[in-house]
Amino acid sequence: MRRAFLLLLSIFVVYSVQSQTRWKADPAHSSIQFEVSHMTISTVSGKFTDFSCELEAKKNSFEGAKVEAKVEVESVSTENLTRDKHLREDDFFNAEQFPQMSFVSESFKKKDGDQYEVTGVLTIRDVSKKITFPATFSGMINMGNRTISGFKANFTINRFDYKLKWDDTLDTGSLVVGEDVDVTLNLELVKI
Protein backbone atom coordinates (compact mmCIF):
# COMPACT_ATOMS: atom_id res chain seq x y z
CA MET A 1 0.00 0.00 0.00
CA ARG A 2 2.78 2.37 0.94
CA ARG A 3 4.67 1.60 -2.30
CA ALA A 4 1.55 2.28 -4.34
CA PHE A 5 1.09 5.61 -2.57
CA LEU A 6 4.73 6.63 -3.19
CA LEU A 7 4.45 5.61 -6.84
CA LEU A 8 1.29 7.71 -7.29
CA LEU A 9 2.92 10.63 -5.50
CA SER A 10 6.00 10.38 -7.76
CA ILE A 11 3.83 10.31 -10.89
CA PHE A 12 1.89 13.35 -9.65
CA VAL A 13 5.08 15.30 -8.92
CA VAL A 14 6.63 14.43 -12.29
CA TYR A 15 3.41 15.32 -14.11
CA SER A 16 3.11 18.62 -12.21
CA VAL A 17 6.69 19.59 -13.05
CA GLN A 18 6.32 18.58 -16.70
CA SER A 19 3.03 20.43 -17.08
CA GLN A 20 4.66 23.75 -16.13
CA THR A 21 6.61 25.89 -18.59
CA ARG A 22 9.06 28.58 -17.54
CA TRP A 23 9.75 31.74 -19.51
CA LYS A 24 12.38 34.43 -19.03
CA ALA A 25 12.43 37.96 -20.47
CA ASP A 26 15.10 38.55 -23.09
CA PRO A 27 16.60 41.88 -21.92
CA ALA A 28 17.89 42.71 -25.41
CA HIS A 29 14.32 42.65 -26.77
CA SER A 30 12.31 43.78 -23.73
CA SER A 31 11.82 47.16 -22.10
CA ILE A 32 10.35 48.96 -19.10
CA GLN A 33 9.56 52.56 -20.00
CA PHE A 34 7.77 55.38 -18.22
CA GLU A 35 6.38 58.86 -18.90
CA VAL A 36 5.46 61.66 -16.53
CA SER A 37 4.27 65.21 -17.17
CA HIS A 38 6.79 68.01 -16.70
CA MET A 39 5.65 71.54 -15.80
CA THR A 40 2.16 70.58 -17.08
CA ILE A 41 3.18 71.36 -20.67
CA SER A 42 5.48 68.52 -21.70
CA THR A 43 6.41 64.92 -20.94
CA VAL A 44 9.63 63.36 -19.70
CA SER A 45 10.23 59.74 -20.63
CA GLY A 46 12.67 57.25 -19.21
CA LYS A 47 13.44 53.59 -18.84
CA PHE A 48 15.08 51.01 -16.61
CA THR A 49 17.86 49.11 -18.35
CA ASP A 50 18.57 46.37 -15.78
CA PHE A 51 15.67 44.09 -14.91
CA SER A 52 14.57 40.48 -14.87
CA CYS A 53 11.19 38.88 -15.40
CA GLU A 54 10.28 35.20 -15.11
CA LEU A 55 6.93 33.63 -15.84
CA GLU A 56 5.72 30.12 -15.03
CA ALA A 57 2.69 28.86 -16.91
CA LYS A 58 0.79 25.75 -17.87
CA LYS A 59 2.38 24.05 -20.83
CA ASN A 60 0.06 25.37 -23.55
CA SER A 61 -1.55 28.37 -21.89
CA PHE A 62 -0.68 31.53 -19.98
CA GLU A 63 -3.96 31.34 -18.02
CA GLY A 64 -3.06 31.27 -14.32
CA ALA A 65 0.61 32.10 -14.99
CA LYS A 66 2.83 33.28 -12.16
CA VAL A 67 5.06 36.29 -12.78
CA GLU A 68 7.98 37.62 -10.79
CA ALA A 69 9.92 40.70 -11.89
CA LYS A 70 12.77 42.68 -10.36
CA VAL A 71 14.09 46.07 -11.47
CA GLU A 72 17.43 47.56 -10.46
CA VAL A 73 16.65 51.16 -9.49
CA GLU A 74 20.21 52.31 -10.22
CA SER A 75 19.57 51.56 -13.91
CA VAL A 76 17.02 54.39 -14.34
CA SER A 77 17.77 56.48 -17.40
CA THR A 78 16.12 59.60 -18.80
CA GLU A 79 19.19 60.49 -20.88
CA ASN A 80 19.93 63.39 -18.54
CA LEU A 81 22.64 62.67 -15.96
CA THR A 82 21.55 65.39 -13.52
CA ARG A 83 17.93 64.24 -13.56
CA ASP A 84 18.92 60.56 -13.29
CA LYS A 85 21.05 61.34 -10.23
CA HIS A 86 18.09 63.14 -8.64
CA LEU A 87 15.78 60.17 -9.37
CA ARG A 88 18.19 57.87 -7.50
CA GLU A 89 18.15 60.13 -4.41
CA ASP A 90 15.67 60.13 -1.52
CA ASP A 91 13.32 62.64 -3.20
CA PHE A 92 12.39 59.78 -5.52
CA PHE A 93 13.60 56.14 -5.48
CA ASN A 94 16.40 56.25 -2.87
CA ALA A 95 18.41 53.62 -4.76
CA GLU A 96 20.94 53.32 -1.95
CA GLN A 97 18.37 52.16 0.63
CA PHE A 98 15.91 50.51 -1.79
CA PRO A 99 18.00 49.13 -4.67
CA GLN A 100 15.22 47.05 -6.24
CA MET A 101 11.60 47.40 -7.25
CA SER A 102 9.59 44.21 -7.66
CA PHE A 103 6.33 42.81 -8.93
CA VAL A 104 4.85 39.45 -7.92
CA SER A 105 1.62 38.35 -9.56
CA GLU A 106 -1.40 37.00 -7.69
CA SER A 107 -3.53 36.22 -10.76
CA PHE A 108 -3.13 36.10 -14.53
CA LYS A 109 -6.57 35.80 -16.14
CA LYS A 110 -7.38 35.31 -19.81
CA LYS A 111 -10.06 37.67 -21.05
CA ASP A 112 -11.20 37.94 -24.68
CA GLY A 113 -8.91 36.87 -27.52
CA ASP A 114 -5.34 37.97 -26.84
CA GLN A 115 -6.25 40.02 -23.74
CA TYR A 116 -5.24 39.11 -20.18
CA GLU A 117 -5.72 40.79 -16.82
CA VAL A 118 -2.80 40.69 -14.40
CA THR A 119 -3.10 41.39 -10.67
CA GLY A 120 -0.18 41.46 -8.27
CA VAL A 121 1.86 43.38 -5.74
CA LEU A 122 4.14 46.18 -6.93
CA THR A 123 6.84 47.20 -4.44
CA ILE A 124 8.69 50.50 -4.77
CA ARG A 125 10.86 51.71 -1.90
CA ASP A 126 9.23 50.17 1.20
CA VAL A 127 5.67 50.40 -0.13
CA SER A 128 3.83 47.37 -1.51
CA LYS A 129 0.47 47.89 -3.25
CA LYS A 130 -1.81 45.65 -5.24
CA ILE A 131 -2.34 46.72 -8.85
CA THR A 132 -4.36 45.29 -11.74
CA PHE A 133 -3.60 46.00 -15.39
CA PRO A 134 -4.40 44.65 -18.86
CA ALA A 135 -1.79 42.78 -20.88
CA THR A 136 -1.90 41.94 -24.58
CA PHE A 137 -0.45 38.65 -25.83
CA SER A 138 1.45 39.36 -29.06
CA GLY A 139 1.87 35.73 -30.10
CA MET A 140 4.31 32.85 -30.02
CA ILE A 141 6.90 31.73 -32.57
CA ASN A 142 9.54 29.04 -32.87
CA MET A 143 13.02 30.06 -34.02
CA GLY A 144 15.28 27.06 -34.35
CA ASN A 145 15.37 25.44 -30.93
CA ARG A 146 13.86 28.47 -29.15
CA THR A 147 10.22 29.28 -28.44
CA ILE A 148 9.49 32.98 -27.98
CA SER A 149 6.34 34.78 -26.76
CA GLY A 150 5.51 38.45 -26.43
CA PHE A 151 3.38 40.56 -24.10
CA LYS A 152 2.73 44.29 -23.91
CA ALA A 153 1.15 46.04 -20.90
CA ASN A 154 0.38 49.60 -19.85
CA PHE A 155 -0.62 50.94 -16.46
CA THR A 156 -0.53 54.13 -14.44
CA ILE A 157 0.58 54.61 -10.84
CA ASN A 158 0.47 57.64 -8.57
CA ARG A 159 4.09 58.21 -7.56
CA PHE A 160 3.09 59.69 -4.20
CA ASP A 161 1.51 56.33 -3.28
CA TYR A 162 5.06 54.90 -3.36
CA LYS A 163 6.81 57.74 -1.51
CA LEU A 164 8.35 59.31 -4.63
CA LYS A 165 7.75 62.49 -2.75
CA TRP A 166 9.45 65.40 -4.55
CA ASP A 167 6.70 68.03 -4.85
CA ASP A 168 8.13 71.34 -6.06
CA THR A 169 5.45 73.54 -7.61
CA LEU A 170 5.21 76.20 -10.29
CA ASP A 171 3.95 79.73 -9.63
CA THR A 172 0.53 78.47 -10.69
CA GLY A 173 0.55 75.86 -7.92
CA SER A 174 0.90 72.96 -10.38
CA LEU A 175 3.52 70.30 -9.76
CA VAL A 176 6.80 70.53 -11.67
CA VAL A 177 6.67 66.70 -12.01
CA GLY A 178 3.21 65.17 -12.33
CA GLU A 179 1.68 62.72 -9.88
CA ASP A 180 0.74 60.05 -12.41
CA VAL A 181 3.41 57.93 -14.05
CA ASP A 182 2.49 55.93 -17.16
CA VAL A 183 4.39 52.65 -17.42
CA THR A 184 4.78 50.57 -20.58
CA LEU A 185 6.11 47.01 -20.51
CA ASN A 186 7.29 45.26 -23.67
CA LEU A 187 8.34 41.72 -22.86
CA GLU A 188 9.82 39.17 -25.22
CA LEU A 189 9.83 35.91 -23.28
CA VAL A 190 12.03 32.93 -24.12
CA LYS A 191 11.01 29.45 -22.98
CA ILE A 192 13.68 28.00 -20.67
N, C-alpha and C positions, 0 to 999 in steps of 0.2 A: 504493500500500500504506500509506504513511504517512498519507494523508488518510483512508483507511478506518479506520485505528487511532484517529486523533484524533476522528473522528465517533463511533465506538463508545464511546470514553472520555467524550465529551461527553454522550452519551445516558445512560451509566451514572451520571455525576455528577448530571445533572438528575433521573433517576429516584430516585437515593438521597436527594437533597434533598427531592423531592416526597413520598417515602414516609415521611418523618419528620414528626411533629407535635409542636409545642412547647406546653407548658402552664405557666402561672404562677399561684402562689397569690394569691388575692384576700385581702389583709390584713384587710379589713372583715368577712370571713366565714370566717376561718381563725384557729386559735389553737394556741399551744404552752403547755401547762399542766404543772405538776408538783406532787407531794405528797411530804412527808417527815414521819416521826414526830417528835413533840416531847415530850420528857420521858417517853417510852414510854407516855403515856396519851392523847395527842391527835395531831392532824395539822395541819400548816401547809401551805397551798396557795399557789401563786403562778403567775405567767405571765411570758412575755416578749412585749412589745408591738411590738417592731421586728424584723422578720425578713423574709427572702425565701426562696422555694423555687421552683425551676424544674425541669420534668420534660420529657424528650424521649423520645418513644415512636414505635412503628410506627403508621401511620395509623389502623388500626382495632383496636389492641390495646395494652395496657400491658405485656404480656409482654416482658421484656428492656429495659424503660425505664431511662433514666439520670436520676438525681436529684441535684441539688446544692442545698443549703440553707445559709443563713448567718443567724446570730442575733447581734444587737447586745447584748452583755452589759449595757451601761448601762441597757437597757430593762427589767431585771428588776423585778417588782412583786409584793409580797406584801400591799400595802395597809397597810404599816407602815413609815414613813420611816426609823426607826432600824434596823430589821432590813434593809431594802433597802440602806442605806448599808453595813452590815456585810457583806452578800453581795457588794458590789462591791469590798471590800477584799481584801488578800492572804490572809486566813483562808479565803476561798472563791474567787471567780472572778478577782480582781485585774484588774478592768476596765481599769485604766490601762495595764498591760503587755500584757494579752491581751483586746483590745476585742471580738473576735468568737469565737463558736463556729461549727463547721461540720460538715456531714455530706455525704459524697460516696459515692454508691452504687457497689457493685461488681456486684451482681446484683439482679434484680427478677423473681422467678419466680411464675408463676400456679400456685396449688394447686387445691383443689376450689372450684367455684362462684365466689363473689365474694372468695375468700381468696387473698392473695399473701404471699410471703415476701421480705423486703427484707434484703440484706446490704450493709454499707458501713463506711466509716471515720468515726467520730465523734471530733472534736477539740475538747477543752476545755482551756483554758490551753495548755501546750506538750505535752500528752499526746494521742496519736492511737491509738485502739483500734478493732478490728473488732467490730461488733455485728450481730446478726441478730434481726429482730423480725417478727411478723405484721402485715399491713395488710389492712383490709377495704374493698373497693370499694363505695361507696354508690350508684353509678349515674351516668348521664349524661343531661343534658337540653339541649334547645335553647330559648333565650329570645331571640326576635328574631334578631339576627345574631350571637349569642354561643352558644358551646357550653361547658357547664360540667360538670365531673366532681367527685366527692367521694371522699376516702379518710379513714379513721380508723385510727390505730395506737396501740398501748400497748407500752411496754417499761420495764424497770427497769435502772438502773445503780447501781454502788457508787461513791459520791462520792469515796471515798479513792483509787480507781483513777485519778482525774483530778486529784489534788492539791487537792481541796476539803477542806482538812486540819483545820479547827477541830474539836477533840475534847474539849471540856469534858465532865465527867461529873457525875452526880448522886451523892449519898451512897451509893447502892446500887451504884455502879460502872457503871451504864448511861449511855449517851451522852445528852446534852441534845438533840442533833439526830441522828437516825438515820443509819445508813450508806447504806441503800437509798433511792433517789429514784425514784418512779414518774412516768413521763412520758406524757402523752397528747397526741397530735397530731390535730387536726381540720383537714383541708385541703380548701378549695373551690378547684378549679383551673379557670382560664379558658383556653381555647385561644387562642393568639396567633399 
